[in-house]
Structures are given as C-alpha cells and as structure tokens.
C-alpha cells in the first residue's frame, strides 16, 4: 500500500507539473510591457464601441498594435479573436550616464484577445482575456475586409456647406448631389453613404447617412444652416434622415 501510495503521489505530482507547463511559463518583463501596449489599446473608444461582428473590430484596429490575425470562431457571448504583434521600442540613449537595468528584448510579441460585442472580454483595463501566443510566420499586418455598410464621409457636412453656399437660384437636385459627392473624402475599404437632395423652389435640403449617423444641411431663404433634430426623430417611422427633414425639420418632441 505504501508503494502504491507513493507511486500515486509521484503520478499526481507529474500531472500537476504538466498542468503548470500547459499554462505557459511566466511572462518576462518585456513580454508584460508588450502586453501592456495591447491592454491600453483595448481601452480606446474604437475598441470598446459596440460591434456585434468581429469584422467591425478588425476594421477598427488599424492605428494600434499590428493586427496579424483574427478569427470569427464564436462561443457563447464571444464573437471571435484578434491577434496583435507588439515590438518594443529601443530605450533612449543613455550617453553612459545611466546604464540600463536589463538588456531589452524588443520582440515581437504576439497576443490573442478574446472579443465580445462590447470589446475585450474580462475586466476592463486588465490583461484578462489576453493570452500570449506564438507569432505567425511571416509577420504581416492583416488587411481589414471591405464593409458593405455605408458610412458618412468625414467631410460630408463641409462638402454640403461648400456646395450650397454657391448655388443658382433655381438649383437642380441631381446636380447638387453630384457636386457634393465629388467633394467627399473616400473611406478606405468602406462604401460612402449616398447624398440625398431635395429642392423646394430656391430652398435646398441635403441628407447623408441614417438613423445612427446623420448629416442634415439646408439652404433656406438664401442662408445655409446645419439642421439638428433629436435621435428619436431620425428613426424609421419618424421624420428620418431625409432631404425632406432638412428642408422642413419637425418640432422637437415634448
């Protein structure tokens, strides 16, 4: 019995050791620093906005750590995984005054981030949901997929103002829409929302976008103005994001 017990103890010890090894060795300080770059990026607005599709997070990722892989494999509330590569910058020159405490290993280091529709899973601002993984070979930045969902151009409002400020007294709706469209700044890998124009005599209304992102500009009585309505009035079944709304905005709800 003692021999059997001893053997069992040895087996259990080996199993425990194997389990610890499977969890991975502790991260070095350089790896922790690299992971911190990912943690900070996952706190930004672009990575904490609501996106029910992992592809939306992929499109939001450029500008942060290099996105080198992604997966749409879902499980429960998780919608997929983003994998980032981080290369640490070289420390500043010390000119012999201060010797570095340790030799830097810049990496690259790669980290897989589990995502749900609201961003990184786990506690906000912590490494929870982020795990160290092997970097892919070759290490190449992902090209985000093209989205079929139209977006409002960043300069849509400015373009509408520019065109409406220089119109004849009897404008043509199609011509106004074409002139504004020509001025819009393209969005990489995104389709721009259509410019819609309505004309009532000399007055002109312009609408770009939809219920969640709407630009309304009008020229009424010769004066160009931004038109603002409540978010409720932009919803389907209400006034909506239309040229008619720009021309004749509804009264605010009481």
N, C-alpha and C positions, 0 to 999 in steps of 0.2 A: 504494500500500500504506500509505503514511504517513497519507493522508487517511482511508482505511478504518479503520485502527487508531485514529486519533483519534476517528472517529465512534463506533466500538465503545466506546472508553473513556468517551465522553460518555454513551452509552446505559446502560452499566453503572453509571455514577455516578448517573444519574437513577433507575435501578431500585433502587439501594441506598438512595437518599434516600426513594423511595416506600415501601420496606420499613420504614424507620425511622419514617416518618409513620404507617404502618399500626399500628405497635406502640403509638402514642399518645405524646403529649408527656409529659415527666417530671412527676410529681406535685408540686404545690405543698406547702409545709409544712403548710398547713391540711388538704389532702387526705390527707397522711400521718398527721396527727393523727387524722382521722376514720377512716382505715383501721385505725389502732391500736386504736380502740374495738372494731371488728369482730374483730381478731386476739385481743384479750383475751377477748371473749365466746366465741369459738370454743375457748377453753381451759377453759371451765367444764364441770362434770360433765354438765349436761344436754345439752351439745353434743358430748360425747366418749363418751357411752354408746352401746352397740351398738344400732343401729336398721337393719334390713335394708330398710325402706321409708322413702322421703323424707318421707312424710306424718307419720311419728313425729317427725322433726326439726322439721317445721312446727309440730306441737303443742307441742314443747318450746321454741320460740323466744320466745314472749311473756315479757317481763321484761328483754329485752336491747335492742339497737338495733331500730328499727322494721322488721319484715319487710314488704316491699311487693310481693314477687313470689316465685314459686317454680315450678320445673319438674321433672317426673319423667322427663325425657328422659335415658335411661341410656346409658352407653358403657363397656364393659369392667367394671371394678370400681366405676365411678361410678354412683350411683343417682339423681342429679339435682342441681339448683342452687337455692340460696337467695339472694335479693337483699335486702340491708338498706339502709336510709337512715339517715344519721347527720347530725344538726345539732349543731354545736359550741356549747357554752355561751359566753355572753358572758364576757369576762375580768372579774375583780373590780375594783371602783372603786379607782383609784389615789390619789384626792384630790390630784392634782397632784404627788405626791412622786416617783413613778416613771412616766415616760412609757412606753407600750407600745413594744416594739421594732418592731412592724409592725402594720398595720391588719388586724384579723381578718375573714376572710370565712367566716361560720358555715355556709354551705352552704344546703340539704342536699347531701350527697354520697352517692352510691349505689355499692354494691359487690356483685358477684356472687361467690358462694362455691361452688366445686365440692365436692360431698359424696360420700363413700363410706359404707359401713355403720358405720364407726368414727368419723366426723366429717369435718372438713375434710381434703381431700387435701393432700399435700405435707408438708413438715417441720412438726412440732408447734410452735406458738408463733411462727410466722413468717408473713409475708404470702403465702407460696407457696400457690397455689390460689385467691387472692383477686384479682379484677381490677376496675378502675374502670369503671363503665358509666353511661349516661345514666339519670337518674331518670325513672320513668314519670309520666305526667300523666293524671289528678290523682294526687297522692302520698297514697295511702290504705293504712292497715295491713291486712294480709291477715287474714281470719277463718279460723282453722285448721279443717280438716274434722273432722266428728264421727267418732269411732272406735267400731267395733263391738266392740272388745276390752275386756272388763270390767276395771275396776281396783278395788283395795281402797280404800275411803274412808279419808281421813287419820285419822279418829277412830273407826275400826271397833273397835279394842281397847278404847278408853274407853267406847264405847257398850255393848259386851258386858259389861264390868265393871259399869256402872251398872245394867243390867237384871238381871244375875244376882245382884247383891247384894240385890235386893228382890223375891224370888220366893216364891210359896207353896210348901209342902212337896210338893205334887203338881202340878208345872208342866205346861203344855201346850206341845208343841214349836212348833206353828204360831203360837201367841200370843207365845211368846218371840221367834221370828224376826221377827214383825211389829213388836214393840216396839223391837227393836234397829234394824231397818230404818228406822223412823220417826226415829231419832236420828242417822242417818248424814248427814254433810255432803256435799251434792251436789258432783260434779266437773264443771266446765264442759266441755261437749261430750264427756263420757265416760260410759259406762254403768257403773254400780256393780256390783261382784261380789255375787252372791246370798249372803244369810246362811243358813247351814245349821245346824240344831239337832237334837241327839239327846237323848233323855231315858231315863234308867235309874233308875226309882224317883224319888228326890229329887235324883239327880245329873243334871247338865245339861252337855252339851258343845256348843261353838259353833265353827264353822269358817267363815272368809271368805277367798276367794282361791283360788290354785292353787299349783303346784309352785314357782314362782319368787317368789311374794309371798303368804305365808300367815299369817293370824292365827288362833291357837288359844287359846281361853279355856274354862275349865271351872269348874263348881261341884261339888266332891266333898266329901261329909261336911260340908256346910254352909259350906265355905271356897272362896272364889273365887281362882283362880290362873291365871297365864299358863302355857301349855303350850308347851314347846320340844322339837322333835325335829330331827334332822340333815336337811340338804338332800336327802341321798340317800333318806331315808325318806319324803320328800314326793313323790317321783317316781312316775309311773304304774307300776303293778305292785308298788309298795311300800305302806306304810300310807296314804299320800296325805294331802292337805289335806281331811280329813273330820271330821264331828262325832264319829264313832267314834274317830278318832285323839285328839281332845281328851278324850274320856271315858276311854280306855284307851291312853295313849301307849306305843309299843313301847320296849323297852330299847334303849339305844344300841348300834350295831353294834360288834363287837370287831375 
